[in-house]
Amino acid sequence: MLLSYALTAGLIFLADRISKHLVMAHMQKGESIPVVPPFFYLTYVQNRGAAFGLFQGKVGLLSLIALVCLFFVLLHWQKLKAKSAFVRWGVLISFVGAVGNLIDRLRWGAVIDFLDVRVFVFNVADAAIVFGVALLFWEVLVHDPQTR
């Protein structure tokens, strides 16, 4: 099981880092390339806030919040290992995404976003966070006997 966690975490992390590197190396900030117009574009954006443009310019605060959350997960990983697969995978996948975006904030002062669906622009790490949280919601809403 540990190998599958490590492999999944590594693949998500590498996909995030490599995709951001390629965007930064081959695109100009603000450049947008149609992939499946009018629905999907690659658009290079540096997000100095959180999701949906919240907390713009609060890179230090957002980094601190991420560090505290990551520390909390590491501190409680032994307890999390006893939980369901949805909880373990949800936390792991979200954790990796949070690490990817934290690295951006600490290195560039902004998160590198590029997957543009015209409603919002996101990245692989964001997708991992959303998918991980979706697994946690699934566990609570579908499998938790207290919610029935």
N, C-alpha and C positions, 0 to 999 in steps of 0.2 A: 504494500500500500504506500509506503514511504517513497518508493521509486516512482509510482504514478503521480504522486503529489509533486515531487521534484521535477519530473519531466513536463508535466502540465504547466507548472509555475515557470519553468525555464523557457518553454515555447511561447507563452504569453509575453513574458518579459522581453525575449529576443524580438518577437514580432513588433512590440511597441517601440523598442529602441531602434531597430533597423528601419522601420517605416518612418519614424520621426527624423532619423539621420538622412534618409533619402529625400524627404520633403525639404529639409533645410539645405541640402547640398544642390538640389536641382530646381528649386522654385524660389521666387522672390516673395517677400511678405506681401500678402494681399492678392497674389496671383491665383487665378481660378481656372482650372482645366475641366471642361465638360467631359464626363464619363458616360452618363446616361441622362442627357438633358431631357426634360427640365427637372429631373428628380435628384440626380447625384452628380456631384462635382468633387474634385480635389481642390481645396482652397486653403492656402497656407495662412494661418492666423496664429498670433501669439496672444493667448488668453491670460491676462494678468489678474483675473478674478477666479470665481468658482463657476459652477454650472449656471447657464442662462445669464451670464454676465454679472452675477451677484458678487458683492465684495470686491469690486474692481480696485486694483492697486494695493490690496491687503495681502501681499505675498507672504510677509512674515507671519501674520496671523494664521493664514491658511496652512502654511508649512508647520507651524506649531501644532495646530489641530491635527494634522495628518500624523505628525510624530507621536503625539499622545495616543491617538487611536491605534497606530501600529504597535506601540509599546504595550498597550492594553491587550491586543491580540496575542502578542508573544508571551506576555505574562500569564495568559489564561489558556494557552494552546493545549496543555495537558487535559484540562477540563473539556475543551472543544473536541478533542479526539474521541471522547466517550459519547458525543452527540451523533445524530443521524448523518448519513452521507450528504444530504442536502445542506445541512449546517456546515459540515467540514469543508465541502467543496465551495459553498457560497462564501465562507470566510476566506478561504485560501485564494480564490480567484479575485475577490475584491481587494484583498491584501496586496496582491501582485500589481493590480491596477493602481492602487494608491501609491505604491513604491515608485512606479513609473512616472506618475505625475509629480510626486515629491522631488524626484531627481531633476525634472525639468525646472521646477520652481527654484530649487537651490542652485542649479547651474545657469539657467537663463533668465531667472526672474519672472518667468511666465511658462505656462503649459503650451506645448506645441500641438495645435489642433489642425486637422486637414480633411477629415471625412465630412463632407458638406451635403446635407440633405435639404438644404434651403430653409429649414426651420431652425436648425442649429448645426454648429460645426463641432466635431468631437474627434477622438483618437482611439487607438486600440486599448489603451489603459482605461479610458472612460467606458468603453464597451464592456471591458472585463468587470469594472465596478458595478455597472448596471446589471450584467448577467449574474454576478455573484449575489447581489442584493435580491434579484428576482428569485434565485434559489432559496434564499432565506425566507422571503415572503411565501413562496410555495410551501415550504415546510410548515410555517405558521398557519396559513390559510387552509391547506389541504390535509396535512398529516397530524397536526396538533389536536389531540382529542379535546382540549379545553375550548377550541373554537367551533366545535360542532354542536 
